[in-house]
Amino acid sequence: MLKGKKIILGVTGSIAAYKAAILVRLLVKEGAEVKVIMTPLSREFITPLTLATLSKNPILVDFFDPEDGRWNSHVEIGIWADAYLIAPATANTLAKMAHGMADNLLLTTYLSARCPVLVAPAMDVDMFNHIATQENIRLLHSRGVHVIEPSSGELASGLEGKGRMQEPEVIVNSLKELFNKNLDTLGSKKKVRPLKVLVTAGPTYEPIDPVRFIGNYSSGKMGFAIAKAFAGQDHEVILITGPTSLDISHPKIRLIRVQTALQMHDACLEYFPSCDCAVLSAAVADYTPAVRAEQKIKRDKDYLHLELKANPDIASALGQMKTQKQVTVGFALETANERENAKQKLARKNLDFIVLNSLNEEGAGFNTDTNKVTFIDNHNKEIEFPLKGKEEVAQDILKKVYTYF
């Protein structure tokens, strides 16, 4: 998605400037051409030589090149770029941007840029929460600047709170989302109205006793990628996830965490009636212990017999209650008779299409960053895809959903 894109990276004077090296490396790896503008203070945190080596372009700091007096034209740079990313963006730089100040090359280029602008704030928690900073961020957002929300955690000051610049991988994904706004929907240029989408992700844990459970190896990566894909197109997403180490921060995504299949079932039934679409990618346990022990079960014999009972079927429940205006998408993870089992599930659960993947395919299934899927719809049409990253698979699912609206 970033191949051939021209990106300006603005680096300001923050301890988080060290992450700019990783960011440049990731952008170049994605095929982007990167030019870096540094504020004078940022050179105290990371050297221009480091960023020049990684970007394979000279670093721009001053209005004039001190060696030969050549003018670094902020106008030409602003016209050249497909996107202008300022990361890290300090409170000082955000304030100057909001009020049109232009006392360095980074800021004059911002005022000259004709491309989308993204900022990744980085500062201490009290600075970030200060009313002045918040008003500056709101003002920039109202003018079309894309704000990549900082994360929470331990800060350079030793305090805990919100203000950490987002990780480079998250920032690169935000750029991808931005360039994906004009997404071609499976060859169709039709515009899709804003949708409200329910997405399920991750495993469920079915308790045996207070310390043990029945679960599976699902990481939630596929469902989180689907949520990001829809949110990246300005659709409202309700992401219901089982236990997973993943986190997500996006203004269009409402994250709801559950533990058991029953909790996920109840949450889906609560939110689905107001949604246009449900993409059910969670690996929900089919069975749960019939009785949950109140105390830890002690090992006092060689065999332990568990009686299991069926969990409620979320896909079937939504398939029964959906209206003609709603779309449901299911997943089938199979190990044998894959297409036959997927087609039976498609019909039995009244799905509009199903995403089939196999544990027999290398690079597909649980705990991977890639997947190899086949779409089968209720008109018996099949689309088989090669092995792709899960973010790309999520975009394919998004495009397929678009064909129903």
N, C-alpha and C positions, 0 to 999 in steps of 0.2 A: 504493500500500500504506500510505502514511502519511497519506492524506487524512482529515482529521477527527480524527486522533489528538492527544491532549494530552500534550505532552512537557515535562518539567522538565529544563532544562540547568543543571547545577551547574558553576561555573567556579572553580578554585582558583588559588593564587598560583604560577604557572609561566610561564616565557617563552613556552610554547606557548599561553598564553591568547589570543594574537592570532588563533589559528585558530578560536576560538569565534565570531568574527564571520562567518567563512565557513560554519561549521557551522549557525548560526542561519539564515543566508540560504538554505542548501540545504534545511533542514527546512521553512521557510516556503514555499519554492518547491514542495515536495512536498505542500503542503496541510495541514501540521501546525500546531497552535496551540502556541506555545512561551512558556514562562515561565522566566526566568533567575534563578537564585540565585547570588550572588557571595560569596566570602569577602572579608573586609576587605582582605587582602593582594592579592587578585587585581586590585583597582582600581589598583594600581601598574603593572599591565601592560596593561590595556585599560580604557577608560572606560565606566561604566554608560550614558552617553548613547549611545554607539555601539551597544551591545546592545539598549537600549530602542528606538532608532530602527528597527533591523532586525527585532526581534521584535514591535514594535507593542504591547508590554506594559511596565508599570513594572518596574524591576529591584528585586529583593528582596535586601537585604544584612543588615539588622538585624532583631532581634525586634520592634522597634517603629519605626513611621514617625516620624522626628525632627520632621517638620513638624506633624503633628496628633496624635501619640501613638497612632495606630491600630495594633493588634496584627497582625503578620503571622503568622497561625496555621500552624505547621508541620503540624498535624494535618489541617487543611482542604486544604492544598497537597498533602500526601501522598495524600489520598483522591481529589483531583481528577485526578491524573495517570494516564495509561495506561502511561507508562514514565518512569524517572528515569535520565538520562544524566549522568555526571560526567566532564567532558572539558575541560581536562586534570585528571587526578587525581594529585596529588603524593604522594610517599612519606609525608609527614606526614598527609595526609588518609586515605590507605589504612590507616595504622596506627591512626588514631582510629576509623575505621569498624570495623576488625577487633576493637577492644577496647571498643566501645560508648561512646566519648566523645561528648559533645554540647555543645561550647562555642561553636558558631555555628549559624546558621540552616540552613546546608547540611547539617550533620550531624544536627540534630534532625529535619529533614525526612526524611533517610535512615532514621532509626530509626522514623519514623512511616509510611513509605511502604508501601502495600499492593500496589504494582505491581512489575513486573520492574525490576531495577536493573542498569545497565551502567556500567563504569568504563573509561576510556582512560588508562592510566598515562603519565606524562611526567616524566622525571628523568634525571640523569646515569647513565652506564653502571655505575659502581661502586655507586651507590645502588640501582639496579634489581637488580643481582646480589647485593647483600648478603643474607645469610641471613635477617635480620629482615624485609626487604621481601618476599622470596620466601615466607616462612612466612605473612605477612599476606595475600598474594595467594592462596595455597592455602587459607587459612582462609575468606576471603571467597567463593572459588569453591565451597567445600564447603557454604556456606550459601545457594548459589543465585545469587550475584552473577555476572553475565556479564562476563568480562574480555576486553577488546579488546586483544590483544597489541601492544605497541609495535614499531616497526620499527627497523632498524639503519641507522646512517649517521653523519654529522657532527653533533655535539651542540653546545649553546651554549658549553660549556666549552672547545671545541676538540678534545675527544677523539672517537674513533670507537668506536661500539659500539651496543648495543641500549638504547633508552630514549626514542627520538623518538616523540611521540604520533602515532598513525596519522593519515593524512590525512583530512580531513572527509568525502570521498566514501566512503572505506572504512567510517568510523563510521556514516554514514547507511545503507550497505548492511547493516551488522550489525543496525541497528534493523529494517530491512525483514525480515531473516531471522528476527528474534525474533517479529515480528507474523505471520510466515508459518507459525509452528509448528502452528497449527490449520488448516492448509490444507484447503480443500474439494477433494476429488479428482474433478474433472469432474462435480460434482453429487453425488458419493457421499461419505458421512461415514465410510466404513470406515477403520479404523486399519490401517496398513501396518507390518509388523514391521521392525526395523532391517535394512537391506540393505547389501551390499558391492557397490560400483559401480565399474566401470572406465570411465574417460572418456579419449578421445584428443583432442588439440587441436593447432592450429597447422599449419605446413607441414612438409615434410621437405626437407633439402638433400642433393642427390646430387652428390658431388664429381667434377669433371672433372680437376682437378689440385690442387695444394696451395692455390691461391688462388681458384679458380673453382668454381661449382656450378650445377646446375639446380635451380630452386626455383619458388615461386609467391607470390602476394600475401597469403596467409592471415595474419591477425594473431593468431589464437588466441582472440579475444574470446568467440566463441560457446562454445567448449569450456570456457573458464575460468568463464563464467557458468553453464554446466550443472553443473560441479563445485561451485560455490558453492551452487547451488539444492539439490542433494542433501545437501551437508554442512550446510546450514541446517536440514534436517529430521533431523539427527543420524544420517545414514547415513555409513558409512565410504566414502571415495572414494580411488581410486588414479588420479591424473591423470598421464597420459603425454603429454608435449608435445614437439613439435619446436621448432626455434629460434624464439623470440619474446621481445620485450622485456617481456612481462607477468610479474608475480610474484604470489604468493599465499601468505598465511599463515593457516592455519586448523587447529585441532587435529584435525579429522576428515579432512583432505586430506593425502595423501602425494604429493608432487610428484616425478616422475621425468622428467628431461630427456634427450632423445635428439636425434640429428642426422638420420640416414638412415631411409628406409623399412624397411630390413632390421632396424635397431636397434629401431624401433617394433614391427615384426612380432614380433621375439623377445621383447620385453618384454610384449606383449599375450598371447602364448602362455604365458608364464611365470605371469602373474597371473590370467588369465581363469578357469582351473579352480576357483579359490576364490571367484569372484564370482557374484552373483545376476544381474547385468545388465551389459551393455557398451553405452555410447553412443559411437559412432565418428564424431566430428565433425571429425577431423583431415583436412586436405587432403593426402593422401599421394600422392607422385609415382608415376605408373603405370610410369615407365621410369627407368632409371639407366644411366650410361655403362657399356658392356661392359668397358672398360679404364680405370682411373684412372692418369693420368700421374704418375710419381713426382716429376718436376720441373715447374716452370712451363712451359707451352707458349708458345714464342716466336712472335711474328707474323712469319713469313717467307714467307707466300704469301697470295693473295687469298681462298682458300676453305679452310675447315677442316671436314672430314667427321667426324662423331661417330657411332659405332655404339652404339645403345641396346639394352638388354635389359629385359624385363619384371621389375618388382619383384614379390615375393610379395604376394598379395591378402589383406590382413588380415581384412576382413569375411567373405570366403569361408572362410578358415581357421577363424575362430571359429564361423561358421555350421555347418561340418561337425562340429566337436567339441562343440558345446553340447548339454546335456541338456534334457529336457523341463521342468526347473525353472528354466532360464536364459532370459533375454530378451536379444536383440541388436537394437540400433537403429542404422540407417545414415543417411547423408546423401547427397543427390544434388544437386549443383550443375550445372544444365543451361543450355544456350543455345538448344536446339531440341528439338522433339518431347519436351517436358519430362515430361509425365505417363507417356507410353509408355516412355520410357527409365527413369524411376524405378520403374515397375512391373516391368520386366524385371530391374532390379538387385535389387529386393525379392525376387523369386522365385529368381534365380540365386544369391544369396548367403544364402538361407535366413534372412532377417531377419524379425522380428516386425512392425516397421513402419519406414517410411522418412520422413525429413524432406526434402521437396523445396523447394529455393529456386532462384531464377533470376537470372542476371546481367542479364537484360533488365528486371528490376524496379528502379526507382529506389529507393535506400536499402537494397537488399539486397546480399548477397554479401560480398566481401572488404573489410577495413579500414573497416567502417562500425559505428556503434553500434546500428543497427537491422537488422531482418530481416523478410521477408515469406515465410511458409512455408505448406506444405500437408502434412498428415500423411496417409499412405496406408498402411493396414495389410494384413496377409495375408488379411483377409476382404473386401478390396476396398472398405473403408470409407474415405472421404476427409473430412478436416476442413480447410477453408481458413481461414486467419487473416488479418486485416488487418496492415498494417505496424505493428510494435511494436519497442520496445527489446529488445536481446538478453537482458537479464535477465528480461523478461516472457516471451519465447519459451522461455527455459530453464525457467520455471515451468510453461508449457504442456507441455513435454516430460516434466517430472517427473510431472505429473498423468496423462499418458497412460501412462507406465510403471507408475504405481500400479494401473491397471486390470488389469494382468497378475498382481498379487500379492494 
